[in-house]
Amino acid sequence: MLMLLGGLLMVIGAGANVLFCQWAPYVFSPGALLFVAMQLRQRYEGRNFTIRRLRRIQILSCMLFLLSALLMLANQQNFLPLDWLYYIKYVRNNWVVALLVAAILQLYTSHRISSEIEKDTK
């Protein structure tokens, strides 16, 4: 239930940030924390190498979700002590790239893990 709530908060926060709402990073960040916390609580203790590799990719995706939350906060407040040119080059709206990569990896791994588990049970 917490993972679903985190995912919903992330979607609301990302959509609100696109609409230039000031409160969007404060909704996205707790959602990302909830989603990542629940994702990291899941374990795979089996010996299937493919599922273990996919699980590591999922953990990378979680870190990218957290990075996108941090970049979204930095984009909103510019709390990083950076020169304006460095801010434009490395921070401004780069949360979208991190979020896109994380979402694609999450979608791929969740589909593949479910198919690998189904294949193992047969």
NORPE-V739283 format. One record per residue. N is the residue number from 1. PHI is phi in radians with two decimals (999 if undefined). PSI is psi in radians with two decimals (none if undefined). D_CENTER is the distance of its C-alpha to the mean C-alpha in Angstrom with 2 decimals. Layout:
# NORPE-V739283
{{N:PHI:PSI:D_CENTER} {N:PHI:PSI:D_CENTER}}
This chain:
# NORPE-V739283
{{1:999:-0.70:17.18} {2:-1.17:-0.60:14.80} {3:-1.16:-0.70:11.85} {4:-1.14:-0.73:13.20} {5:-1.10:-0.73:13.72} {6:-1.10:-0.75:10.21} {7:-1.11:-0.69:9.08} {8:-1.15:-0.74:12.19} {9:-1.12:-0.63:11.69} {10:-1.15:-0.74:8.44} {11:-1.14:-0.76:10.63} {12:-1.12:-0.75:13.56} {13:-1.15:-0.72:12.20} {14:-1.18:-0.72:11.07} {15:-1.15:-0.67:14.41} {16:-1.22:-0.58:16.34} {17:-1.20:-0.60:15.27} {18:-1.15:-0.55:16.57} {19:-1.54:0.21:19.69} {20:1.11:0.63:20.09} {21:-1.44:2.37:19.95} {22:-1.24:-0.43:20.18} {23:-1.55:-0.04:18.49} {24:-1.03:-0.80:15.19} {25:-1.13:-0.45:13.24} {26:-1.39:-0.20:14.86} {27:-1.68:-0.70:13.53} {28:-1.17:-0.74:9.89} {29:-1.11:-0.85:9.78} {30:-1.13:-0.57:11.42} {31:-1.11:-0.74:9.39} {32:-1.14:-0.70:6.14} {33:-1.12:-0.75:8.86} {34:-1.11:-0.81:10.42} {35:-1.09:-0.80:7.87} {36:-1.17:-0.70:7.20} {37:-1.08:-0.75:10.97} {38:-1.26:-0.59:12.02} {39:-1.18:-0.68:10.23} {40:-1.31:-0.35:11.93} {41:-1.28:-0.41:15.10} {42:-1.25:2.42:15.61} {43:-2.21:2.71:18.01} {44:-2.27:2.01:19.92} {45:-1.80:0.08:23.39} {46:-1.32:-3.07:24.99} {47:-1.91:0.09:26.39} {48:-1.25:2.02:24.89} {49:-1.13:-0.64:23.69} {50:-1.12:-0.76:21.63} {51:-1.19:-0.64:19.57} {52:-1.13:-0.70:19.19} {53:-1.14:-0.75:18.02} {54:-1.13:-0.60:15.46} {55:-1.16:-0.67:14.27} {56:-1.14:-0.65:13.92} {57:-1.14:-0.64:11.85} {58:-1.12:-0.66:9.50} {59:-1.15:-0.68:9.49} {60:-1.06:-0.71:8.87} {61:-1.09:-0.69:5.74} {62:-1.09:-0.73:4.79} {63:-1.13:-0.60:6.50} {64:-1.21:-0.58:5.08} {65:-1.09:-0.76:2.16} {66:-1.16:-0.67:5.72} {67:-1.11:-0.69:7.56} {68:-1.17:-0.61:6.78} {69:-1.14:-0.74:7.88} {70:-1.13:-0.75:10.71} {71:-1.17:-0.57:11.69} {72:-1.17:-0.72:11.86} {73:-1.13:-0.73:14.06} {74:-1.16:-0.60:16.00} {75:-1.17:-0.59:16.55} {76:-1.32:-0.76:17.98} {77:-2.00:-0.26:20.21} {78:0.89:0.91:20.65} {79:-1.40:-0.12:21.00} {80:-1.42:2.32:20.81} {81:-1.36:1.28:24.44} {82:-2.02:2.63:24.30} {83:-1.14:2.69:27.00} {84:-1.03:-0.68:26.47} {85:-1.18:-0.70:26.45} {86:-1.16:-0.65:23.80} {87:-1.08:-0.82:21.69} {88:-1.08:-0.71:22.17} {89:-1.31:-0.71:21.53} {90:-1.91:-0.34:18.46} {91:-2.01:-0.83:16.67} {92:-1.00:1.99:17.73} {93:1.06:0.27:15.26} {94:-1.36:-0.13:13.37} {95:-1.09:-0.48:10.13} {96:-1.15:-0.71:10.64} {97:-1.15:-0.81:10.87} {98:-1.08:-0.72:7.75} {99:-1.16:-0.70:5.85} {100:-1.12:-0.80:8.56} {101:-1.11:-0.75:8.51} {102:-1.09:-0.74:5.10} {103:-1.16:-0.70:6.45} {104:-1.15:-0.76:9.77} {105:-1.11:-0.71:9.30} {106:-1.13:-0.74:8.05} {107:-1.12:-0.79:11.00} {108:-1.10:-0.85:13.32} {109:-1.20:-0.66:12.99} {110:-1.15:-0.67:13.35} {111:-1.17:-0.80:16.33} {112:-1.20:-0.67:17.83} {113:-1.13:-0.75:17.65} {114:-1.12:-0.66:19.37} {115:-1.25:-0.61:21.96} {116:-1.20:-0.69:22.62} {117:-1.16:-0.69:23.19} {118:-1.12:-0.67:25.43} {119:-1.17:-0.64:27.27} {120:-1.19:-0.60:27.85} {121:-1.29:-0.37:29.32} {122:-1.40:none:31.83}}
